[in-house]
Amino acid sequence: MPNAVVMTGYGPPEVLKWAAVRMPEPGEGQIRIKVKAAGVGPTDLDMRAGYLKDEFPLPPNAVLGFESAGTVDAVGRGVTGTSTGDAVAALLFSVGGYAEYAVASIWTHKPDTVSWIDAAALPTSGEVAIRALRQLNVTSGETLLLFGGGGSVGIIATQLAVAQGVKVISAVGEALARELGATPVRYGAGLADRVRALGAVDAVLDAAGKGVLADAIALAGGPERVITLSDPAAADFGVMLSGPDHDRAPGALDETIALLADGRLRLRAHITMPIQQAAEAHRQLESGNVRERIILTVD
Ligand SMILES: NC(=O)c1ccc[n+]([C@@H]2O[C@H](COP(=O)([O-])OP(=O)(O)OC[C@H]3O[C@@H](n4cnc5c(N)ncnc54)[C@H](OP(=O)(O)O)[C@@H]3O)[C@@H](O)[C@H]2O)c1
């Protein structure tokens, strides 16, 4: 039997245990991946702690992880264009990435020039960045204010928007914002005035979820072109909370992995840890001791 990081209940990082599990079988239109690397995201921490158990209930012994990269090990009925041995990066809307084997419905082929680690770090953030920009419908010449511009999603969203000719004002450290082609603005008290001093805002992407919606609405002139990825107060503000249950972004993985392969997309810095240390990875992320993303690796 293969192993996976099993969630033995909701709670602290210690609920994550490396344990034997049944081999997952790909259904129609699915592939099974022999995982080489799996991304850990902020949503995983919230799910493990039980904060999302109403929105995203998990069965007993669930395996977390929305993204992984590896080689195709089996294909389900109806799969075309992909065969065993192919290198892929996958988005796992039904989770299961922290495992030696994972089943995926959405994947893209991994070019040789993209590392397994980068391929595992891309799917969630790449899909969300493309989805949110499409939902906001920002166009060349417009100004986008981005909260969380230094995060995994924000870094990608900044580069994609700048490449489309959008002016990005990014609430993030100055050096990074400028490197990515955005105008930096310091977040925290007084942000709205600092943004107004830079000019009018057409749309806002909140990829931080830290209580910025009142400012966002004031700056965008209403909630219509404000999107948050995680603020639970979204409905109170009449703002769209963009989740994977909304329009997914077809083609997002193909588009972003091609940019990565060409060196035209940069990801948030990440470090690796062996998958058996998933609990320690969660512990370190929660403690705030690690500034980078963590990608779990499988030998
Ligand atoms: N809805 C979906 O489908 C979906 C999918 C993936 C992720 N998410 C959510 O989207 C959010 C971003 O994900 P991520 O992977 O990009 O997270 P991340 O890499 O942890 O980035 C979050 C960023 O927010 C910044 N930040 C914190 N407080 C802020 C504030 N008050 N104003 C502006 N920026 C602030 C942080 O900056 P510092 O480093 O300076 O603290 C950090 O760079 C998370 O809440 C995640 O749960 C949602």
The ligand as a MOL file (V3000), in Angstrom:
LIG
                    3D

  0  0  0     0  0            999 V3000
M  V30 BEGIN CTAB
M  V30 COUNTS 48 52 0 0 0
M  V30 BEGIN ATOM
M  V30 1 N -10.4920 31.3050 -3.1610 0
M  V30 2 C -9.5870 30.5110 -3.6960 0
M  V30 3 O -9.8340 29.7740 -4.6590 0
M  V30 4 C -8.2130 30.5340 -3.1020 0
M  V30 5 C -7.1770 29.7440 -3.6360 0
M  V30 6 C -5.8880 29.8980 -3.1170 0
M  V30 7 C -5.6580 30.7810 -2.0670 0
M  V30 8 N -6.7070 31.4650 -1.5360 0 CHG=1
M  V30 9 C -6.5070 32.4270 -0.4460 0
M  V30 10 O -5.9470 33.5870 -1.0320 0
M  V30 11 C -5.0650 34.2170 -0.0990 0
M  V30 12 C -3.7010 34.3720 -0.7630 0
M  V30 13 O -3.1210 33.1120 -1.0010 0
M  V30 14 P -1.5520 33.0110 -1.2100 0
M  V30 15 O -1.2340 31.5910 -1.4490 0
M  V30 16 O -1.1100 34.0390 -2.1860 0 CHG=-1
M  V30 17 O -1.0540 33.4290 0.2700 0
M  V30 18 P 0.3470 33.9540 0.7230 0
M  V30 19 O 1.3880 33.4950 -0.2370 0
M  V30 20 O 0.4600 33.6340 2.1720 0
M  V30 21 O 0.2380 35.5470 0.5530 0
M  V30 22 C -0.5900 36.3840 1.3340 0
M  V30 23 C 0.0020 37.7790 1.2560 0
M  V30 24 O -0.8510 38.7130 1.9000 0
M  V30 25 C -0.0430 39.7310 2.4680 0
M  V30 26 N -0.7810 40.4960 3.4740 0
M  V30 27 C -1.0310 40.1660 4.7450 0
M  V30 28 N -1.7680 41.1390 5.3320 0
M  V30 29 C -2.0110 42.0740 4.3830 0
M  V30 30 C -2.7290 43.3060 4.3470 0
M  V30 31 N -3.3840 43.7690 5.4290 0
M  V30 32 N -2.7650 44.0090 3.1870 0
M  V30 33 C -2.1170 43.5520 2.0980 0
M  V30 34 N -1.4170 42.3990 2.0680 0
M  V30 35 C -1.3640 41.6720 3.1900 0
M  V30 36 C 1.1280 38.9800 2.9970 0
M  V30 37 O 2.1820 39.8850 3.0870 0
M  V30 38 P 3.2600 39.8060 4.2540 0
M  V30 39 O 4.2120 38.7540 3.7670 0
M  V30 40 O 3.8200 41.1760 4.2640 0
M  V30 41 O 2.5380 39.4160 5.5100 0
M  V30 42 C 1.3570 37.9010 1.9270 0
M  V30 43 O 2.2800 38.3340 0.9550 0
M  V30 44 C -5.0480 33.3150 1.1440 0
M  V30 45 O -5.9500 33.8760 2.0750 0
M  V30 46 C -5.5470 31.9860 0.6400 0
M  V30 47 O -6.1870 31.2340 1.6610 0
M  V30 48 C -7.9540 31.3730 -2.0350 0
M  V30 END ATOM
M  V30 BEGIN BOND
M  V30 1 1 1 2
M  V30 2 2 2 3
M  V30 3 1 2 4
M  V30 4 1 4 5
M  V30 5 2 4 48
M  V30 6 2 5 6
M  V30 7 1 6 7
M  V30 8 2 7 8
M  V30 9 1 8 9
M  V30 10 1 8 48
M  V30 11 1 9 10
M  V30 12 1 9 46
M  V30 13 1 10 11
M  V30 14 1 11 12
M  V30 15 1 11 44
M  V30 16 1 12 13
M  V30 17 1 13 14
M  V30 18 2 14 15
M  V30 19 1 14 16
M  V30 20 1 14 17
M  V30 21 1 17 18
M  V30 22 2 18 19
M  V30 23 1 18 20
M  V30 24 1 18 21
M  V30 25 1 21 22
M  V30 26 1 22 23
M  V30 27 1 23 24
M  V30 28 1 23 42
M  V30 29 1 24 25
M  V30 30 1 25 26
M  V30 31 1 25 36
M  V30 32 1 26 27
M  V30 33 1 26 35
M  V30 34 2 27 28
M  V30 35 1 28 29
M  V30 36 1 29 30
M  V30 37 2 29 35
M  V30 38 1 30 31
M  V30 39 2 30 32
M  V30 40 1 32 33
M  V30 41 2 33 34
M  V30 42 1 34 35
M  V30 43 1 36 37
M  V30 44 1 36 42
M  V30 45 1 37 38
M  V30 46 2 38 39
M  V30 47 1 38 40
M  V30 48 1 38 41
M  V30 49 1 42 43
M  V30 50 1 44 45
M  V30 51 1 44 46
M  V30 52 1 46 47
M  V30 END BOND
M  V30 END CTAB
M  END
